[in-house]
Amino acid sequence: MLRRIAFIIALLLLLAAAVLFTALNQQHFEIDFALARFTVSSGVALLITFAAGLLAGALWRSNWIARLLAERGRLRNALRLAEARRAGPPPSANAG
């Protein structure tokens, strides 16, 4: 619960900083992107570039994260099997 509240507060602070950043940077310039031209403020252009960089970095590292999660699953299964082997059969099975 506390982790979720901290995440929401951090997200709101980041949003407030982004709004303040775009409000303080009002210079307008033209961007020629492939087949279209856009006129945007420098704050919005920088925020879009920052967000695109974050998404590109997350996509680039997602393969590594997926491999780590798969390895963690394999290690958990190996630990479960090792603990089951170490425990051996229950004591009531040997009494007879």
C-alpha positions as CSV (number, residue, x, y, z in Angstrom):
1,M,0.0,0.0,0.0
2,L,2.8,2.4,1.0
3,R,4.7,1.6,-2.2
4,R,1.7,2.4,-4.3
5,I,1.2,5.7,-2.6
6,A,4.8,6.6,-3.0
7,F,4.6,5.8,-6.7
8,I,1.5,8.0,-7.2
9,I,3.2,10.9,-5.3
10,A,6.3,10.5,-7.4
11,L,4.3,10.4,-10.6
12,L,2.4,13.5,-9.6
13,L,5.6,15.4,-8.8
14,L,7.0,14.4,-12.2
15,L,3.9,15.6,-13.9
16,A,4.0,18.9,-12.0
17,A,7.7,19.3,-13.0
18,A,6.9,18.6,-16.6
19,V,4.1,21.2,-16.7
20,L,6.3,23.8,-15.0
21,F,9.1,23.0,-17.5
22,T,6.8,23.4,-20.5
23,A,5.3,26.6,-19.0
24,L,8.8,28.2,-18.5
25,N,10.1,27.3,-22.0
26,Q,7.8,29.1,-24.4
27,Q,10.2,29.6,-27.4
28,H,8.6,28.2,-30.5
29,F,10.5,26.6,-33.4
30,E,9.7,24.4,-36.4
31,I,10.5,20.7,-36.6
32,D,10.7,19.0,-39.9
33,F,9.9,15.3,-39.2
34,A,9.9,13.0,-42.2
35,L,6.9,14.3,-44.3
36,A,5.4,16.7,-41.8
37,R,6.3,20.0,-40.2
38,F,5.4,21.0,-36.7
39,T,5.7,24.2,-34.7
40,V,6.2,23.3,-31.0
41,S,7.5,25.0,-27.9
42,S,10.9,24.0,-26.7
43,G,9.6,22.6,-23.5
44,V,7.2,20.2,-25.2
45,A,9.8,19.1,-27.7
46,L,12.3,18.4,-24.9
47,L,9.7,16.4,-22.9
48,I,8.7,14.4,-26.0
49,T,12.4,13.6,-26.6
50,F,12.9,12.6,-23.0
51,A,9.9,10.3,-23.0
52,A,11.0,8.7,-26.3
53,G,14.4,8.1,-24.8
54,L,12.9,6.5,-21.7
55,L,10.7,4.2,-23.9
56,A,13.6,3.3,-26.2
57,G,15.8,2.4,-23.2
58,A,13.0,0.3,-21.6
59,L,12.5,-1.6,-24.8
60,W,16.2,-2.1,-25.2
61,R,16.6,-3.5,-21.7
62,S,13.4,-5.6,-21.7
63,N,15.1,-8.6,-23.3
64,W,17.7,-8.6,-20.5
65,I,14.9,-8.3,-17.8
66,A,13.0,-11.1,-19.4
67,R,16.1,-13.3,-19.3
68,L,16.6,-12.4,-15.6
69,L,13.0,-13.3,-14.8
70,A,13.3,-16.7,-16.6
71,E,16.5,-17.5,-14.8
72,R,14.8,-16.6,-11.4
73,G,12.0,-19.1,-12.3
74,R,14.5,-21.8,-13.2
75,L,16.4,-21.2,-9.9
76,R,13.2,-21.4,-7.9
77,N,12.3,-24.7,-9.5
78,A,15.8,-26.1,-8.9
79,L,15.6,-25.0,-5.3
80,R,12.2,-26.7,-4.8
81,L,13.5,-30.0,-6.3
82,A,16.7,-29.9,-4.2
83,E,14.7,-29.3,-1.0
84,A,12.3,-32.1,-1.9
85,R,15.2,-34.5,-2.5
86,R,17.0,-33.5,0.7
87,A,13.9,-34.0,2.8
88,G,13.6,-37.6,1.5
89,P,10.5,-39.8,2.1
90,P,8.3,-39.1,5.1
91,P,9.2,-41.0,8.3
92,S,5.9,-43.0,8.3
93,A,6.9,-44.6,4.9
94,N,10.0,-46.3,6.5
95,A,8.2,-47.6,9.6
96,G,6.7,-50.9,8.8
